[in-house]
Amino acid sequence: MLNFKTLLALPICFLLLNISLAQEDTSATKKRIWKQLAFDGKFTLHSIGNGFTQPLRWQKDDFITAGSIVAGTGILYLADNDARTFFQNHQNNVPQVLKEFGWYFGSPQNFFMVTAGIYGFGLITDNEKVRHTGVLIIASAVTSGIVQSIAKTAIGRARPLSGNRDDFKPFDGTAGYHSFPSGHAILSFSMAHAIAKQFDNFWAKAGIYTVGSIVPISRLWADAHWLSDVGLGIAVSIVVVDGVDNFMKKKNAYNYSKPKQVNWQLKAGYGTIGFVGTF
């Protein structure tokens, strides 16, 4: 059986290996790494702060989006019981490997371990696009993670195994009443959406979103969340990632679009001579 703890540990091991190799690099490389690390850390904090103050600057379209999320969550709420029945009737047919992936990848410690691997790879290899992706994931996950943690405690909705869909105990603090929204869904889809935004190819995006959806769906198979918990979690992750990404673009923090290099060559033919540029 595939061990996902081992699989998810590979990125961090790769990071540590690269760090050890980087110790043999030149002083200029070391200075570059520390400079970028300081910049990324500072900008991550700015992005998180902007995420929490962004509602103060909402425009008409933002309120429409918020209203759509509320309405969509309400529709899913009405379908919670039927959805639970459906997923529980089919959960025995789900491959065990998908269940394990959903559990391990959605847990915070494994999520941030993989994120550290992504960011570390971009930092060590001086790949600004990967660095940007890592910072986007971290800032989005922290922002949405704080929001969902507060919401879970304040709302106190019962998990399917602890009560019915209408059972709420605000500020109860116990795990059984800590369901709305789904933290696993928020973390996994924050990463999926942040990575998918770096690709233009439809099939690449579809594959990334498919993998990112395994975790939210697995929470329904495990009877750990209601459909509306998962739906709101996905919606929150998309909104937060888009907000952080827009903030980064507005500040022009990461510009990895390099201009095309033109290679000039001397070309000669019958009756002609000149330079031809290729790019």
Secondary structure, DSSP 8 states (H G I E B T S, - for coil): ---HHHHHHHHHHHHHHHHHHHTTS-HHHHHHHHHHHHHHHHHHHHHHHHHHHGGGG--HHHHHHHHHHHHHHHHHHHTHHHHHHHHHHHGGGS-HHHHHHHHHHHSHHHHHHHHHHHHHHHHHTT-HHHHHHHHHHHHHHHHHHHHHHHHHHHH-B--TTTS-TT-B-TT--SGGG--SS-HHHHHHHHHHHHHHTT---HHHHHHHHHHHHHHHHHHHHTT-S-HHHHHHHHHHHHHHHHHHHHHHHHHT----------EEEEEEETTEEEEEEE-
